[in-house]
Amino acid sequence: MQPPKDLTGFSHIEVLGAREHNLKNIDVQIPRNQLVVITGISGSGKSSLAFDTIYAEGQRRYMESFSAYARSFLGNMERPDVDKIEGLSPVISIEQKTTSKNPRSTVGTTTEIYDFLRLLFARASEAFSYLSGEKMVKQSVDQIINTLLQQFQGGKVQLLAPVVKGRKGHYRELFVQIAKWGYTKVRVDGEIVELEPKMQVDRFKVHDIEIVVDRLVVKEDDRFRISQSLQTAMNLGKGQVFILDEKEKLHYFSQTLMDPKTGLSYDEPAPNTFSFNSPYGACPSCNGLGQIEEITEESVIPDPELSIIRGAIAPIGEYRDLWIFKQLEVLLKPYQVGLSTPIAKFPRKAVEMMLYGTDEPVPVPSKKYVGTEWTTKYDGIIHFLKRQQESGSEKTQDWLKDFLEVKTCPDCHGYRLKKEALCFKIDGKHIGELAQMDILDLENWFEGLFLRLSDRQQQIGVEVLKEIQKRIGFLTQIGLNYLTLDRPMKSLSGGEAQRIRLATQIGTQLVGVLYIMDEPSIGLHQRDNEKLIHALKDLRDLGNSVLVVEHDKDMMLESDYLLDIGPGAGRHGGHIVGQGTPAEFLKLQTPTAQYLNGQLAIEIPEKRRKGTDKVIKLIGASGNNLKHVTVSIPLGKMISVTGVSGSGKSTLIHDTLVLKLKQHFDRTKRDPKDFKGIEGLELIDKVIEVDQSPIGRTPRSNPATYTNMYSDIRTLYCELPESKIRGYKAGRFSFNVKGGRCESCEGAGRKKIEMEFLPDVLVECESCKGKRFNRETLEVRFKGKSISDVLDMTVEQALEFFEHQPKIYRKVKTLLEVGLGYITLGQHATTLSGGEAQRVKLAEELSKKDTGKTLYVLDEPTTGLHFQDVKLLLEVLQKLVDRGNTVLIIEHNLDVIKVSDHVIDLGPEGGLAGGQIVAEGTPEEVAKVKKSHTGRFLLKELNLA
């Protein structure tokens, strides 16, 4: 069925002659205003078509619409390698890689929900005093006069205008100014005094100063005088006036917000009063971050069983002939302990003196002048480190990171705001409490809020409330109701961050846009997949075209149109091998179609492994949303940790178990989340974690350098007879240091030509012809190949070439086993897809020799992988387990879960409703647990339904 033409007059986006990266001059028509999925083997060219061709051209055209003058500031985008693209709309890309690393960027600020909350609190909240808890009041001049006449009728009062509140200084100039205004008396720190020439107060003490504006008897007849004096006092006191009665008791009145009991006043709230990114709202102690970095005793003395000589004090290390050790030796003598005594045996006073210093002078005997002493002051290790933290160089600051511990700010309790901002409330809650609620609870709280507000608040807040509820609804719609508004964006997974931006885009309600997305289903449980697909269809139904690069089976079958790129990966890919509606696509014989229609499948093992019958037991884990979870990790098995998004998988495995193991084996400084105990550490000898961070952000990083294979290759080349004759060392064969590299392009192989009004052009270096090295280096050959030829080899070619070099061969073979046979050893890291980068990282870990007692922890290793690649990956992991190791995988992919030996399912829901173990056992046992969402989907997958 042909999609109808829209306002642009086009029914399709037509791409002719696309050759970017590995695309083979392809022509393709993509229907507009439909949900189109681009799929295919990992590395086949999906991202090259979607992002590097269509999105890049859309961005370039947008930039072209600016004037030449504007483009000279913005720079230009390079034209993608394509002949022609027609029917292109304005393009918005929602990728995984653009997650903000800024700690100030939160879920609330990104979705703009927090900005609307700030507006609501600035206009409709009620203020309370942080001193008395009383509701703050503000009164007009007429109201204050009426109150005076009622309360003090017939009594003598003094009208005071506050000019200094709780500040240090001598205030000599202020007293001169008050005298010039014609006033004779002031009240200083509760005492009324006459103004005198050259009068001043103690500059180092905190003072309260008020001007005595008038003294009068309160009578109705004197209403005019009272009004005039009151107005004068208000002007001098910036909207505030104090009344001192006959009993010397102060009464507070204000045109701004004021506590009638204590006289505490607040400025009128504005949206930036509630912003942790503004100096007007941010907590001064933590600068709006909610956390502070503290140097703690535990980080300075990580192992108290050691002595000072053996390096118990981490910042100064083991004993050397340094001044500080001599000082410590003298200081410790009175406590009957020395530098060789374990710190655990020190009296508490000795430890405190060592860390925090002493005022007593320290006499250190002089070596040079025997019989004399050098008397010095000892500041203490922690005081010294704190000084360096405030004023040390950048290098010193980096060194100090090892001794810093992140703690919740004691002043704002993690709410990030000044105490005044947290005293403005709506329906009994301040903005910080709302930011720490998960989206589901927040949605419920807002549900009946309108009816709980006063008439005035309803009038002010009606439109803002609608906007907030609409945006919260979008987050729920795409399965992110377990997040909180104050959750930093940098702590989210790629898939979560991508869906946050998707919710923001749905909220903008744009029409006629081409949205391009990169695997939005990553990190999403099957249960929430339906919500995501529904959200994408809503985006399409608004009148937009949605193009998704995806491997998810449900997404493919629910799409309007499918494009399959292949047949292989890298240079073997780049062709359109299948296209059509899902019904048409299922009849094809491409690998993707065969997995979708059931001709190919990842087989369920005939029997599950029994393992070693030994377990690592983590007891009472309670970090984040975990509910005192005790979990047993059976060794010698492949284990999947599953559960809906936000159920606590990462907290349990990465933030608790893995951090504890790393602390035990690798002495890492980061502390695990709270738990009561751990058993079975002696049963394994190391833990290897493969996470989703990229392998490099510059073209100089490549698979050969990342896997350390390049070091072995350089060693091989420098040991060749030709290298020894010439005196070449390993550095000669590095393209990052001077010596053997081509200096014309500094080892890059290409040169950047800067164009004034056009994009920068990368041209092949004319000196080395793109080979990166100088002529002399390239003359050294192994089996007829130079070092540059080796970098240009694919993994498949390198395997044959290094057949008799065991160290190199093992690393190359691992790259091949994880399905990367098509990439070149020197391929720039920036050109690797997400799936490829992660598999390079996995290969780097797998190439190390395992001991049969290793625990491998992987976080969603199927990210960016086609069914065929998942099959290959599982074969590699199964081999590791067969050798006695344990593989622990956090995963949503049912193909991985169904072949596991043991499943640990967390839930039942995300956020506060999660954090418990719902089911554990073999996949078949978990499938029978009715309250497990994972089990429900496993039933169908294992053909047990």
Disulfide bonds with the S-S distance in Angstrom:
none
